[in-house]
Amino acid sequence: MSTINAQAILKGELGAWLEEKKAARETADAQFWPRIRLTIIAVAAAFALLVVFPVDEDLAPILLFCLGGAGWAWANSAGNSLAEEVKTQINNAIASKLAISFDPQPAPGPELQTAYQFGLIPAYSKSHFEDRWSGTYKGQAFSLYEADLYIRSENGKSWVPVFAGCILSTTTARDVRSATVIAPHDEGERLFGLVSDRDELLVGQTRLLRTQLVDAKFSNMFSLWTSDPVEAHYLVDPMRSQQLVALAECFKADEMRAAYIDGEMIVALNWKDSRRLDRFETGSLVPEADEELIQRTLDQLHSFFDLIERFS
């Protein structure tokens, strides 16, 4: 698969379609900020009223939050459906050009449960998934999609995000039958739900031992546990280690965890502040941003393809 740039995607039918939608996008974008300003004024006025006419201290922030949320929804309603339509058209064009598939509303596969079992993602009670890319590259089946995971707040009145990122998975050309896990080295809890500050982990019936990484730079950033140290040194050699870091940097992720389990590689990229801007968001109301957003998505996909190629 040759490297394709944004200009190649924007040619032909997609470019003509975007040109048709240009005026509607600009109109919707122009309506957004006036609505935001009105929302800010409304929230400020409500806050002043609550100062003059106090209500229950637990109720006041809820009222302000609901008012602000309603205003935000109202501001976005001017162009939400149009932005989603633009994103779907652009991503379908990217998928067609790369000969892969795009699903805006996917269901996760078994890789999600494996990621949870091996501590790549935290426990959650609510989830949302979107924008799944899948197909075959260099003979290996792959998938990547956005994942947002939540738990209930302590008072049970709201949902708290615990993971906002991407789940990437691919088969490997080598017949890997061991289990190897990589997690950040500089955190107390390096693997979600697992005690990872010991020299040994037990995941179900799988016993994992802490193993020294070959790449000194990578070992300063990550720790590794494996059921087969010899195979782990093959899987996490310096070239593949560097490609994992490059993948996380390309996605601008705050955290990266990875696992090699029975012939499959799974990578969980997490944004601590729940940002969505770096996760395939090609659906903008600003026509001038199309080329930049498309190129960013292409760069992210190609970074993943480069990692897959290391295992081919």
C-alpha positions as CSV (number, residue, x, y, z in Angstrom):
1,M,0.0,0.0,0.0
2,S,1.7,3.2,-1.2
3,T,1.6,6.3,1.0
4,I,-1.4,8.5,0.0
5,N,-1.6,12.2,0.9
6,A,-4.6,14.5,1.5
7,Q,-4.5,16.1,-1.9
8,A,-5.1,12.7,-3.5
9,I,-8.1,12.1,-1.3
10,L,-9.6,15.6,-2.1
11,K,-9.6,15.0,-5.8
12,G,-12.6,13.7,-7.8
13,E,-16.0,13.2,-6.3
14,L,-15.1,14.0,-2.7
15,G,-13.7,17.4,-3.7
16,A,-16.8,18.2,-5.7
17,W,-19.1,17.1,-2.9
18,L,-17.2,19.2,-0.3
19,E,-17.5,22.2,-2.6
20,E,-21.3,21.8,-2.8
21,K,-21.4,21.8,1.0
22,K,-19.0,24.7,1.5
23,A,-21.7,27.4,2.0
24,A,-23.8,25.3,4.4
25,R,-20.7,24.5,6.5
26,E,-19.7,28.2,6.7
27,T,-23.2,29.2,7.7
28,A,-23.4,26.6,10.5
29,D,-19.9,27.5,11.7
30,A,-20.9,31.2,11.9
31,Q,-23.9,30.3,14.1
32,F,-21.8,28.4,16.7
33,W,-19.9,31.3,18.5
34,P,-22.9,33.6,18.9
35,R,-24.7,30.8,20.6
36,I,-21.7,30.1,22.8
37,R,-21.6,33.7,23.9
38,L,-25.3,33.6,24.7
39,T,-24.7,30.5,26.7
40,I,-21.9,32.1,28.7
41,I,-24.2,35.1,29.4
42,A,-27.0,32.8,30.5
43,V,-24.8,30.8,32.9
44,A,-23.3,34.0,34.4
45,A,-26.8,35.4,34.9
46,A,-28.0,32.2,36.6
47,F,-24.9,32.3,38.8
48,A,-25.7,35.8,39.9
49,L,-29.3,34.8,40.7
50,L,-28.1,31.9,42.8
51,V,-25.9,34.3,44.8
52,V,-28.9,36.6,45.4
53,F,-31.4,33.7,45.9
54,P,-29.4,30.8,47.3
55,V,-30.5,27.2,46.9
56,D,-29.2,23.9,48.3
57,E,-25.4,24.0,47.9
58,D,-25.4,20.6,46.2
59,L,-28.2,21.7,43.7
60,A,-26.6,24.9,42.6
61,P,-23.6,23.4,40.6
62,I,-25.9,20.8,39.1
63,L,-28.3,23.6,37.8
64,L,-25.3,25.6,36.3
65,F,-23.9,22.4,34.8
66,C,-27.2,21.5,33.2
67,L,-27.7,25.0,31.8
68,G,-24.2,25.1,30.4
69,G,-24.6,21.6,28.9
70,A,-27.9,22.6,27.3
71,G,-26.3,25.7,25.8
72,W,-23.4,23.7,24.5
73,A,-25.8,21.2,22.9
74,W,-27.7,24.1,21.4
75,A,-24.6,25.7,20.0
76,N,-23.5,22.5,18.4
77,S,-26.9,21.6,17.0
78,A,-26.3,24.2,14.3
79,G,-23.8,22.0,12.6
80,N,-23.6,18.6,14.3
81,S,-25.4,16.6,11.7
82,L,-23.6,18.3,8.9
83,A,-20.2,17.8,10.5
84,E,-21.0,14.1,11.0
85,E,-22.0,13.9,7.3
86,V,-18.7,15.5,6.2
87,K,-16.7,13.2,8.4
88,T,-18.4,10.1,7.0
89,Q,-17.9,11.2,3.4
90,I,-14.3,12.0,4.0
91,N,-13.5,8.8,5.9
92,N,-15.3,6.7,3.4
93,A,-13.1,8.3,0.7
94,I,-10.0,7.6,2.7
95,A,-11.0,4.0,3.2
96,S,-11.8,3.5,-0.5
97,K,-8.4,5.0,-1.5
98,L,-6.6,2.7,1.0
99,A,-8.7,-0.3,0.2
100,I,-9.8,-0.8,3.8
101,S,-13.2,-0.4,5.6
102,F,-14.7,2.3,7.7
103,D,-17.6,1.9,10.2
104,P,-18.7,5.1,12.0
105,Q,-20.7,3.1,14.6
106,P,-18.8,-0.2,15.3
107,A,-19.2,-2.9,17.9
108,P,-15.9,-3.9,19.6
109,G,-14.4,-7.3,19.0
110,P,-12.8,-9.8,21.4
111,E,-9.7,-7.6,21.6
112,L,-11.5,-5.3,24.0
113,Q,-12.0,-8.0,26.6
114,T,-8.4,-9.1,26.1
115,A,-7.2,-5.5,26.6
116,Y,-9.2,-5.4,29.9
117,Q,-8.0,-8.8,31.1
118,F,-4.3,-7.8,30.7
119,G,-4.7,-4.3,32.2
120,L,-4.5,-2.2,29.0
121,I,-7.8,-0.5,29.8
122,P,-9.6,0.0,33.2
123,A,-12.8,-1.4,34.4
124,Y,-15.9,0.4,33.2
125,S,-19.7,0.3,33.3
126,K,-20.5,2.5,30.3
127,S,-18.9,2.6,26.8
128,H,-19.1,4.3,23.5
129,F,-17.3,3.3,20.3
130,E,-17.0,4.9,16.9
131,D,-14.9,5.3,13.8
132,R,-13.6,1.9,13.2
133,W,-11.0,1.2,10.5
134,S,-10.3,-2.4,9.5
135,G,-8.9,-4.5,6.8
136,T,-5.7,-6.4,5.8
137,Y,-2.2,-5.0,5.5
138,K,0.8,-7.0,4.5
139,G,-1.3,-10.1,5.0
140,Q,-2.3,-9.2,8.6
141,A,-5.8,-8.4,9.7
142,F,-6.1,-5.2,11.6
143,S,-8.6,-3.0,13.4
144,L,-8.6,0.4,15.2
145,Y,-11.4,2.4,16.6
146,E,-12.2,5.1,19.2
147,A,-13.2,4.0,22.6
148,D,-14.7,6.1,25.5
149,L,-15.1,4.3,28.8
150,Y,-16.9,5.5,31.9
151,I,-17.7,4.7,35.5
152,R,-20.4,6.1,37.8
153,S,-19.4,9.0,40.0
154,E,-19.3,8.4,43.7
155,N,-22.6,10.1,44.2
156,G,-24.1,8.0,41.3
157,K,-25.4,11.2,39.5
158,S,-23.0,11.3,36.6
159,W,-20.5,9.4,34.5
160,V,-16.8,9.9,34.9
161,P,-14.5,9.1,31.9
162,V,-11.7,6.6,32.8
163,F,-10.4,6.0,29.2
164,A,-10.6,8.2,26.1
165,G,-8.5,6.9,23.3
166,C,-8.1,4.3,20.6
167,I,-7.9,0.5,20.6
168,L,-5.6,-0.9,17.9
169,S,-5.2,-4.6,17.1
170,T,-3.5,-6.7,14.5
171,T,-2.4,-10.3,13.9
172,T,1.3,-11.0,13.6
173,A,3.1,-13.1,11.0
174,R,5.0,-15.0,13.6
175,D,3.1,-17.7,15.5
176,V,3.3,-16.1,18.9
177,R,1.9,-18.3,21.7
178,S,3.2,-16.4,24.7
179,A,1.8,-13.4,26.5
180,T,3.8,-10.1,26.8
181,V,2.6,-6.8,28.2
182,I,4.1,-3.3,28.0
183,A,3.1,-0.5,30.3
184,P,4.4,3.0,31.4
185,H,7.4,2.7,33.6
186,D,7.0,5.9,35.6
187,E,3.5,5.4,37.2
188,G,2.5,3.6,40.4
189,E,-0.3,1.7,38.7
190,R,1.2,0.8,35.3
191,L,-1.5,-1.7,34.4
192,F,-5.2,-1.0,35.1
193,G,-6.5,-3.3,37.8
194,L,-3.3,-5.2,38.2
195,V,-0.6,-4.8,40.8
196,S,2.4,-4.1,38.5
197,D,5.1,-3.0,40.9
198,R,6.2,-6.5,41.5
199,D,8.5,-8.8,39.5
200,E,5.6,-11.2,38.7
201,L,2.0,-10.9,37.6
202,L,-0.7,-13.5,37.5
203,V,-3.4,-12.8,34.8
204,G,-5.9,-15.7,35.1
205,Q,-3.8,-18.8,34.6
206,T,-1.0,-16.9,32.8
207,R,2.2,-16.1,34.9
208,L,4.1,-13.1,33.7
209,L,7.6,-12.2,34.8
210,R,9.2,-8.8,34.7
211,T,11.9,-8.8,31.9
212,Q,14.6,-6.4,31.0
213,L,14.0,-4.6,27.7
214,V,16.7,-4.6,25.1
215,D,16.3,-1.0,24.1
216,A,17.7,1.1,27.0
217,K,15.8,4.3,26.0
218,F,12.5,2.3,25.8
219,S,13.2,0.6,29.2
220,N,13.4,4.1,30.8
221,M,9.8,4.7,29.6
222,F,8.1,1.3,29.9
223,S,8.2,-1.9,31.8
224,L,7.6,-5.4,30.3
225,W,6.1,-8.6,31.7
226,T,6.1,-11.8,29.7
227,S,5.5,-15.5,29.9
228,D,8.4,-16.1,27.5
229,P,11.5,-13.8,27.8
230,V,13.1,-15.2,24.7
231,E,10.1,-14.5,22.5
232,A,9.5,-11.1,24.2
233,H,13.0,-9.9,23.1
234,Y,12.0,-10.7,19.6
235,L,8.6,-9.0,19.8
236,V,10.0,-5.9,21.6
237,D,13.3,-5.4,19.8
238,P,14.7,-1.9,19.4
239,M,13.1,-1.3,15.9
240,R,9.6,-2.4,17.1
241,S,10.0,-0.4,20.3
242,Q,10.8,2.7,18.4
243,Q,7.8,2.2,16.2
244,L,5.5,1.8,19.2
245,V,6.7,5.2,20.5
246,A,6.3,6.7,17.1
247,L,2.7,5.5,17.0
248,A,1.9,7.1,20.3
249,E,3.5,10.3,19.3
250,C,1.7,10.4,16.0
251,F,-1.6,10.1,17.8
252,K,-0.5,12.6,20.4
253,A,-1.5,10.1,23.1
254,D,-0.7,10.7,26.8
255,E,-0.4,7.0,27.6
256,M,0.4,3.8,25.6
257,R,0.0,0.2,26.8
258,A,0.5,-2.8,24.5
259,A,0.2,-6.6,24.7
260,Y,1.1,-9.5,22.5
261,I,-1.3,-12.3,23.2
262,D,-1.4,-15.6,21.3
263,G,-0.5,-14.2,17.9
264,E,-2.3,-10.8,18.3
265,M,-0.9,-7.4,19.1
266,I,-3.2,-5.0,21.0
267,V,-2.3,-1.3,21.6
268,A,-4.4,1.0,23.9
269,L,-3.7,4.7,23.4
270,N,-5.2,7.0,26.1
271,W,-5.8,10.7,26.3
272,K,-6.0,11.8,30.0
273,D,-8.0,14.9,29.3
274,S,-10.6,13.2,27.1
275,R,-9.6,15.2,24.0
276,R,-11.2,14.0,20.8
277,L,-9.3,16.3,18.3
278,D,-6.6,13.8,17.5
279,R,-8.9,10.8,16.9
280,F,-10.0,10.7,13.2
281,E,-12.1,13.9,13.6
282,T,-12.1,14.9,9.9
283,G,-15.7,16.3,10.2
284,S,-15.1,20.0,10.5
285,L,-17.4,22.9,9.6
286,V,-14.3,24.8,8.4
287,P,-13.6,23.9,4.8
288,E,-10.1,25.4,5.0
289,A,-9.2,22.7,7.6
290,D,-10.1,19.7,5.4
291,E,-6.7,19.1,4.0
292,E,-4.9,19.3,7.4
293,L,-7.5,17.0,9.2
294,I,-7.3,14.5,6.4
295,Q,-3.5,14.4,6.4
296,R,-3.5,13.9,10.1
297,T,-5.8,10.9,9.9
298,L,-3.7,9.5,7.0
299,D,-0.5,10.0,9.1
300,Q,-2.1,8.1,12.0
301,L,-3.2,5.2,9.8
302,H,0.2,5.0,8.1
303,S,1.9,5.0,11.5
304,F,-0.1,2.0,12.4
305,F,0.7,0.3,9.1
306,D,4.4,0.9,9.7
307,L,4.0,-0.9,13.0
308,I,2.2,-3.8,11.3
309,E,4.9,-4.0,8.7
310,R,7.5,-4.6,11.5
311,F,5.7,-7.9,12.3
312,S,5.3,-9.0,8.7
